Amino acid sequence: MGLAATWIEPETAHRLAIRLLAQDRTVRSACLAVDHGHDDPVLSTEVWGIPFRNPVGFAAGFDKNAEAVEGVLDLGVAFVEIGSVTGDPQEGNPRPRVFRYNQDNAIVNRYGFNSDGQQAVRKRLQRLPDELPGLMGVNLGRNKFASNFDYVKGVNVLGKYADYIAINVSSPNTPGLRQLQRMKELMQLLKEIKGAHEKLPVSKRTNRRIPLLLKISPDLEEEDLRDISKVALQVGIDGIIVSNTTTSRGEASRFEAGGLSGAPLFDRSTECLRRVYKHTKGRIPLIGVGGIASGEDAYKKIRAGASLVQLYTSFAFGGPPLIPRIKRELAACLRRDGFNSVAEAVGADAPA
């Protein structure tokens, strides 16, 4: 998968990776560097009362339609986030809609929430075994011209199969979506979603209440971050994912239009993470995502306030060996600085 990223058209490479990871374990093990080893104990952590064998997860956008959940988890991540899943099936934007920049370790996408829809994804989730080699989050989006009820419907249709639910109001590729991050709109939306969320049963895998998370943009102003943090605390959101892709380009005009991810996103998303940690006063767990390509990168996210981290774009360049390497490097970083656990390092660099 990593080598393929250098010569196969990006969306085709993505589809090939999903198809391979969707094969049975015998085939996957023969073709991939499947990680069945034991993680370093220093990486073990607990968030929302749920144990994670390590803090590294796969971000939404890779397994959009829950086609390869077990295969992704076999790569060595502790959790995978499927989606974003929309209410009804939709094709998304026309191709080409994914652009790879090898020299920048970056990808621009303008997929536009291409999704098989909630009912098709529900059928796949129903077929998953009760026991998985990790945990699974469900990321919910909305159709291009749909109402916000798509989110409520998503909680009702898919929520009971999830170990956590993420509400995506930050994709730059759906018209008007990011406006839902405004304080008034966000408060109303989250209250509606919360009503459906509170009726869910406990997770079958964790036997815990299913956490409700919000995924935000890295392009927000300080006042917006403060308002979002305030709303999250008031409504009782369980966590915030920081962050989605960026539309900011700075002086780099060579990139296509769409959401930019990978190495150029790292500093912006990490600073955003640090500010959200400050505004929430560390009272709710944060997931740090954006530009993680090494254990040191993951460690910086954790020190900025992340209890868990996610990756995706770096996998397109590094392939399956990337994940065990990140875990080894992260464990070394923690021990180097005298931390006995991930939890001890969370927020170590965040402003007081």
N, C-alpha and C positions, 0 to 999 in steps of 0.2 A: 504493500500500500504506500509506503514512503517513497520507494523508487518510482512507482507508477505516477506519483504526483508530479514528476518532472517531465513526463512526455505524453500522458493521456489527458484528453480534454477533461477539465475539472469535474463537471457534473457526471460524466461517464465514469471517472475514477471513483466518485462517491457511490454511484449505483453498484459498481463492481465490488467495492468494499462491503456494502450492506449484503449483497448476495452471498459473498463468501462467509461472512459472519453469521448468516442465517442458516448455513449448513449444519448438519449434526456434528456433535463434538469430535467424532473420529476424523471427519474431513477437516474440521477447523484445526485440530491438533497437528494434522499432517502438513497443513499449508501455512500455519501461522505460529508465531512465538507466543503460544498460550501460556499464561502465567498461573500455574497451579501451586506455586510455592507459598510458604508462610511469610506474612509481612513482619517486618521488624516491630517488636512490641511497642516501641516508642511512638509508632504511628497510630496506634489504637486510640480512638476517641469516642466520646458520647455527646450527641447533640439531640435536643428534644427528648431526652431519656432513651434515645435509640443508639445502640452501639454500632460504630463503623470501624471496620478492621483497619482502615486507613482513611485519610481525609480527601482522597483524590477521586473525582467523579468525571463522567463524560457529560458535557453540556448538551442542551437541547439543540436541534438542528442537524444532528448526525443521523440518528435513528428516528426519523420524523414520524414513522407510522408503526412503530413497535414490531418491526419485522425481524430484529436481530438482538433482542434484549439479552438472552443468555450468552450469545456470542460476544457481545460488547463487554459484559461482566467478566467473561473468561479472560479478557485481556489484562485483568489485574486491578481494575478500578473497583472501588467499594460501592459505587452507585452509578446509575445511568438515568438521564432525564430524557424521556421520549417527547416528541412533538417539535414544534408547536402543532397541536391538533385543532382544527377548525370544526365548527358545527356540521357543515355539509362539505362534501368533497369539492375541491377546487384545484385548477391546474397551476395557479400562480402566474407569474409574469412570463412572457415569451422568452425563449432561449435565443442567444446565449445570456445567461443570468448569473454565472459564476466565473470569476476571473482570478487567476493565480499570479502572484508576483514573487517568483522564486528568490530574487535578490533581496527582497524585503521580508521574507518569511511571512507573507501576508496574503489574505484572500479578501476579495470584495464579492458580496453576494447581493442579488436583488431577487431572490426566489419569490417573495410575495406570498408566503404561507401556502405553498403547494402542500396539499394534505389529502389523504384518503377519506377524511371525515370521521366524526366520532363513532358512528356505528361500525364501520369497518375496523377501526382500531379496537373498539370494545370486543369484537369477536376474537381478535388476536390475543388480547389480554386475558380473555376467558380461557384460552388454551394453554396459558403459561402454568407451569407447576407451582404449587404453593411454596415450595422451597426453591430459592434461587441462590446463586453464588454471590449475591449482593442485593442491594435495594434499588427500587425503581420509582422515580418521580414522573409525574405527568404534567407537561407544560401545555397550557391552554391558550389558544389564540381565538380570533374571530374572523369570519368570512369578510371579504373585501367590502361588501355593501350591507353587512348584517348589523343588527343591533347588539348591544352589550349583553343581551340575554344568552348569546352564544356561550359566554363564560359560565353563567348559572347552569345552563343545560349541560355543559361539559362536566361540571362538578357532579351533577345528578347522574350522568351517563357513565363517566369514567372514574369518578372519585373513589369508589369502593375498591378499585383494583390497585390503587396507588399507595406508595409508602409516604409520599408527600405530593402536594399539588402546587404548581407554579403558575401564576397569572402573568401573562406576557402583555404588557401595555407599552412596550418600548421598541418593537421592531420598526425600523425606518422605512420599511417597504410596503406598508399597508396605510393608505391615505387616512389621516386623522387619528391614527392609533395613539401616537405619542401625546396628543392633547388630553388623553385620559390620565396623564400624570399631573395635571393641574389639580390643585387642592380640592376644589368643590366637586369636580367630576370624579376624582379618585375616591373621595369619601363616599359618595353615593354608590359608585360601582362596588367598592369593597364591602359595604354594608349589605348589598344585595347578594353578593357571592357568599358572604359570611353566613347569611341565613340558610343557604343550601348546605354549606360546609358543616354547620353544626349538627345536621341531621345524619351525617355519615357514620357508619359503624367504625370500629377500630380496624387498623390494618391487620390483614391475615398474617403477614410475615413478622411484623414487629409487636403485635398485640398492644399497640399504643394508638392514641388519637392521631389522626392523619394531619400533619402540619400543613398550613396554608402559607405560601410564600408569594412575594411580589418580585418581578424582574424589571429592573429599571435601566434607563439609558445612561451612558457616561457623559452625555452632552448637556446635562442640566446645570443651571446656575445654582449658586449657593443657596439662594432663597428657596428654590424649588426643592433642593435636597433637604432643607430644613422642614419644609412643609410636608414632604412625603414621609419623612421620619416621624413627624408629629402624627400624621394620619395613621400610619402603621401601628404606632403605639396605642392610639385612641381606639382603633377598631379591633385591635387584638390580633394583628398579623403575626405569624410565628417566625418569619424570617424574610430577608431581602437578598435577592441575587444581584450582585453588582459586578459586571454590568453586561448589557447587550452590546452590539456593534456600534460603531461611531460613524456619523456622517461628516465629521470634521476632517479636514485634510491639511490644515496648516498651510505650509508652502509647497506641499507635495501635490501638484496638479496632475501627475501622471496616472492617478488611480481613476478607474471607472466610477460612475455614480452607483450608490448602494451602500450597504453596511460594511465597513472596513473592520477586519479582525486580524488577529495575529500580533506579531511583535510591535507594530506601530501603535497598537491599542494599549500596551501594557502600562505605561506611565499614567495615561489619562484615567484608565479604569482603576488603577491602584490608588490614585489620589482621590477619586470619587469614593472608593471603598473606605478610605481613611476618614473622610468627612462624614459619611453615613454612620460609621462607628461612633464618631464623636457626637453626632446629633441624637443617636439612639442610646447613647451612654452605655453601650455594651449590653443593653437589656434584652436584645433579641439577636439570635445567631445570624450571621451573614455568610453568604457563599461568594467567594472571590473568583471571578472569571474574566479573562481578557489577556491574551498574550503569554500565557504560561508555557514555557518550553523547557524548563529545567527545574530541578529541585530547589535551587536558589530562588527562582521566580515564585514557586509555590510558597516558599518560606517567607518571602517579602509580603505576599498577600496575607498570610497568616499573621505576621507581625503588624500589618496594617489594620487588622480586625476581623479577618475571615476565620470562621470555625471550620469551614470546608472549602475546597477549591474545585474548579472544573476546568477542563481543557477540551479543545476540539481542533482548531486550526493547526496547531503544532503536530497533531497526529497525522494530518495530511502530508506533512513533510517528513516526519520521523518514523511513522509506522508503528507496529506493535512493540518493538524494543524500547520505544520512548517511555512507556508507562512504568515498567520496572526500574528503569534508570532514574526517572523522576523520584520514585519512592526511595531508592537507595540514597540519592543525593539529599532529599529532604530529611531523612533520618540522620544523616551525617551533619547537616546544618543544625538540627535540634541539639544533638549531643555536643557539637562544637561549642555552642553557646550556653551549655549547662541546663538545658530544658529536659525534663524527664517525660514530657508528654506534649502533644500538640496543644492541648488546652492551656498549658502554662504559657505558651508563646503568643496566644491570641491577643492582639491589641498592644503588643509590647512597644511598637513604634507609634501608636496612635496618639494624637494630641490630648493633653489632659483636659 
